[in-house]
């Protein structure tokens, strides 16, 4: 924890199944066989722009921590940091550390198994320890693709290290602009819209990151970036205002009128 702030953290434990631990090592399997959990040697737990890397012990157990209130991803990596899979709980690729009893200090995922790139816990905490409403769970499933993409693309610049360890990350944030009223002047009073009159003016999604995280740092990469969606019924009025800043970082801005 940082010296200047104390944030309560939840202990997260898990166990690679004995069947996976006894599976043949990657070096003894056919090249197209892919990874299994037997190849996992570490777990990257990341939340926001912070992370913790924990080793998987010889007996297949691991233990790490993440802040209470965070949306955390658990990514299972081979010794060379190759992606094997990430935790899939409650139908989501993230672990929301919210809506728990105040006495909960740890979560035991119990035995883990691999299905595709999904690491499935025998003890799913969502619905048992983490008590979400149907509405909250529906929201998480809507943003799940974002977290799935984060978990499976942790080394964008292909240098063999997770980008969070290099201090290279993409910052993603959004904003909403509402019509709240009319500003007053020397000759007129301000007018504040009532609740029924406040309408969304525009909203945007913004991404910032270092040029070095891209395969191609030519200005046209950022300038020509486009955003589309939602899948199956994409909007045709999404505006883009993209640029590079001092040839060191890019800034992508996607806006849509309300």
Secondary structure in CASP SS format (residue, H / E / C, confidence):
PFRMAT SS
TARGET T0000
AUTHOR 0000-0000-0000
METHOD secondary structure of the structure
MODEL  1
X C 1.00
X C 1.00
X C 1.00
X C 1.00
X C 1.00
X C 1.00
X C 1.00
X C 1.00
X E 1.00
X E 1.00
X E 1.00
X E 1.00
X E 1.00
X E 1.00
X E 1.00
X E 1.00
X C 1.00
X H 1.00
X H 1.00
X H 1.00
X H 1.00
X C 1.00
X C 1.00
X C 1.00
X C 1.00
X H 1.00
X H 1.00
X H 1.00
X C 1.00
X C 1.00
X H 1.00
X H 1.00
X H 1.00
X C 1.00
X C 1.00
X C 1.00
X H 1.00
X H 1.00
X H 1.00
X C 1.00
X C 1.00
X E 1.00
X E 1.00
X E 1.00
X E 1.00
X E 1.00
X E 1.00
X C 1.00
X C 1.00
X E 1.00
X E 1.00
X E 1.00
X E 1.00
X E 1.00
X E 1.00
X C 1.00
X C 1.00
X C 1.00
X C 1.00
X C 1.00
X E 1.00
X E 1.00
X E 1.00
X E 1.00
X E 1.00
X E 1.00
X E 1.00
X C 1.00
X C 1.00
X C 1.00
X E 1.00
X E 1.00
X E 1.00
X E 1.00
X E 1.00
X E 1.00
X E 1.00
X C 1.00
X C 1.00
X C 1.00
X C 1.00
X C 1.00
X E 1.00
X E 1.00
X E 1.00
X E 1.00
X E 1.00
X E 1.00
X E 1.00
X C 1.00
X C 1.00
X E 1.00
X C 1.00
X C 1.00
X E 1.00
X E 1.00
X C 1.00
X C 1.00
X C 1.00
X C 1.00
X C 1.00
X C 1.00
X C 1.00
X C 1.00
X C 1.00
X E 1.00
X E 1.00
X E 1.00
X E 1.00
X E 1.00
X E 1.00
X E 1.00
X E 1.00
X E 1.00
X E 1.00
X C 1.00
X C 1.00
X E 1.00
X E 1.00
X E 1.00
X E 1.00
X C 1.00
X C 1.00
X C 1.00
X C 1.00
X E 1.00
X C 1.00
X C 1.00
X C 1.00
X E 1.00
X C 1.00
X C 1.00
X C 1.00
X H 1.00
X H 1.00
X H 1.00
X H 1.00
X H 1.00
X H 1.00
X H 1.00
X H 1.00
X H 1.00
X H 1.00
X H 1.00
X H 1.00
X H 1.00
X H 1.00
X H 1.00
X H 1.00
X H 1.00
X H 1.00
X H 1.00
X C 1.00
X C 1.00
X C 1.00
X C 1.00
X C 1.00
X C 1.00
X C 1.00
X C 1.00
X C 1.00
X C 1.00
X H 1.00
X H 1.00
X H 1.00
X H 1.00
X C 1.00
X C 1.00
X C 1.00
X C 1.00
X E 1.00
X E 1.00
X E 1.00
X E 1.00
X E 1.00
X E 1.00
X E 1.00
X E 1.00
X E 1.00
X C 1.00
X E 1.00
X E 1.00
X C 1.00
X C 1.00
X C 1.00
X C 1.00
X C 1.00
X C 1.00
X C 1.00
X C 1.00
X E 1.00
X E 1.00
X C 1.00
X C 1.00
X C 1.00
X C 1.00
X C 1.00
X C 1.00
X E 1.00
X E 1.00
X E 1.00
X E 1.00
X E 1.00
X E 1.00
X E 1.00
X E 1.00
X E 1.00
X E 1.00
X E 1.00
X E 1.00
X H 1.00
X H 1.00
X H 1.00
X C 1.00
X C 1.00
X C 1.00
X C 1.00
X C 1.00
X H 1.00
X H 1.00
X H 1.00
X H 1.00
X H 1.00
X C 1.00
X C 1.00
X C 1.00
X C 1.00
X C 1.00
X C 1.00
X C 1.00
X C 1.00
X C 1.00
X C 1.00
X C 1.00
X C 1.00
X C 1.00
X C 1.00
X C 1.00
X E 1.00
X E 1.00
X C 1.00
X C 1.00
X E 1.00
X E 1.00
X E 1.00
X C 1.00
X C 1.00
X C 1.00
X E 1.00
X E 1.00
X E 1.00
X E 1.00
X E 1.00
X E 1.00
X E 1.00
X E 1.00
X E 1.00
X C 1.00
END
